[in-house]
Amino acid sequence: MSPQVVIVGAGLSGLACARELQRLGVSFLILEADSQPGGRQKTRLIDGFRLDHGFQVVLSSYPTLQRLLPAGRIIPRRFDSGAWLHDGARMRYFGNPLERPTALLSRALPLPDQVRLAWLSMRLFATTDAALLARCATSSDVSTAGFLSSHGFSRVFFERFAIPFFGGVLLDASLETSAGLFCYYLKKFLTGHAWIPSGGIQCLPGELARPLPLPFLRFNEHVVSLRPGGRSLPAVVTRSGEVFQASCVVLALDEPSLQRLTGGGPSPSGRAVTVVYLESSRPLYREKCLVLPEGANRLVRHFVQISNIDPESAPDGRFLVSATVLDPQGLDHEALSDTAAAEIAALFPGSPTKPLAVIDVPYAVPLQPPGFAVKRPAELPSGFIACGDWRRGACIENALTSGLEAARQAASHVRGIS
């Protein structure tokens, strides 16, 4: 019996779509090109270390994820609500001003910038998520850099906090990304705690897929073309030549994959990231937080001793450091590791590290300039629906909600033609 809906892609959006169809009583089949679910959420095991593809964190302020995750299946390892800021001379701790009002007494940032940040935080706290994301689809949206400058933030704030932290979050050291999206992220960090799943980020899609019956997930099925409906049902064709028909097809893909499959013009570019992993026999520091080196031109945008947060990410007696690099500057992996290790050693003398691995992620997030949410993918034939993190902002919550919305559209379509 043919499924009512075929889902192409078992990333977060595709899995959320399947979970919602399952709840609505609509039959489905997921076709995934990879050998396992997850999309860009991958974890690699090397020499007893668990290495994620990119520094990816979860926020407790993501309600959709909390609702979809099976209770008790994931062990969250929480970060402290703050970061070490290095001002070029010494390390200073800066905490969440909403959680720690005493953060305003810190010398990590100039007092006027801390007051501006606290005021902005209160404004965001009183603004709905929907209103913040809606700004991303307006002509009045500006860049993050322009937004912060217009609010009077200083050069020190940019170089000591905004670029190291949000440059790494947005994978955009120039902060050209939508201010609407920046405000949404800032609110989520202020109102929730960052955490990672014990066992690596790939545990998330693994647990989202767990309640789905295995016969309805087919891996190593690379979809290469679409067959629009008409007199027959919409269908997709795999590399092996197999054809899958359904009343509706959901394309839960990243933007380049979607454009290639639909023939909607040149493949859009996205933002890349490289993660340099280093190991050490001694801890660099004890806190469960990021380190933000000052300066706009550093190779390492920010780094974290990830084994402080999740001890199971490293073998006993060893420590794992994850360093985020946005511009590898043409360096090969060996030179990249050496340079990253030297930059980190300059901040933590006497705590030697050695290279472990370098992971390149050529497409980590879509480009998200001001007003990016106005953009729509190529027109799809009747019976086809697209979803993904490119719709409203690249984060776990938005990827999941995009999949849920696609499922509801698909269910409505199925019921409308039955």
C-alpha angles and dihedrals in degrees: 000000000000118000118247091229132029115203118201109206133029099216121119094288094048093047092048089050091052093047091053093047088050090053091048093050095245116140117235145173124209119211113197125182093208127070093247140024124267112079106207092358101094135150125199127200115218124169091337094311122117110221123189121211095247129351099286125174134183123223124217086220089072100101097180093057091049090053095048099044115094108247115261096002096105124055107211116213108203130216122219112258095251145045142231110251118199113206096192093269109044145001119259128183119230121188137194105285091212092054098034112032088183087070085084087068091058120110091212090103133019111275094240089055091049090052091049090049093049091049092048090047092055091050092051092046088059094047123084121241089238092057092050093049092044088064088065089068097051134092089231092066114113136188121282090244091052092047094051092045091051089054091055101252112163132239088252090057090051096048098038101040120357098053099038094044108029093028085061094043093049093034085231117114092183091055092227090143121115115286089217090061092044090054091049091051093045091053091049091052092046096049099039143039122250116234142164127215115253104247096037138289092287088072088077098064089036091059093041088055095045097086091050115097109249095230087065094057118071118185130197088034107134111194110214105172145014129230111206118221124245117132087359133044122276112268145182127218123215129213089260090058096252115145123215118195128192141156087254136014122208116202103205096180142131114262099260092049090048093050093048092050096046096039089233097155133276116356108261118240124237139187121283129207135193122204119204112201119203131180130211137187090216130046117255091207138343106230123100097237148093125271115225114199114206120244139067097238105053121125093223108059093190137333141199136196091235094189088068088066099036112022090187090067089078135040117259113286094016131095131214125216123193116199121190117218120186099178115032088191092222093297120146118235095266094051090042092055093046093049093046091049091050093050091050093045089055089061096040108033115191095028103098120199131191130205118269108166144331119219120194119202105190093187111030103147134359121256107271109188123167110302093012094145090068087071117098130191122251115295108277125215119253112285095030124106127183129207138167146120091288091075102072108355137318107268136108094257095051093045090054096045090049089056092048092051091050090051092054091049090048093049090050091050092049093049091046093059098038 
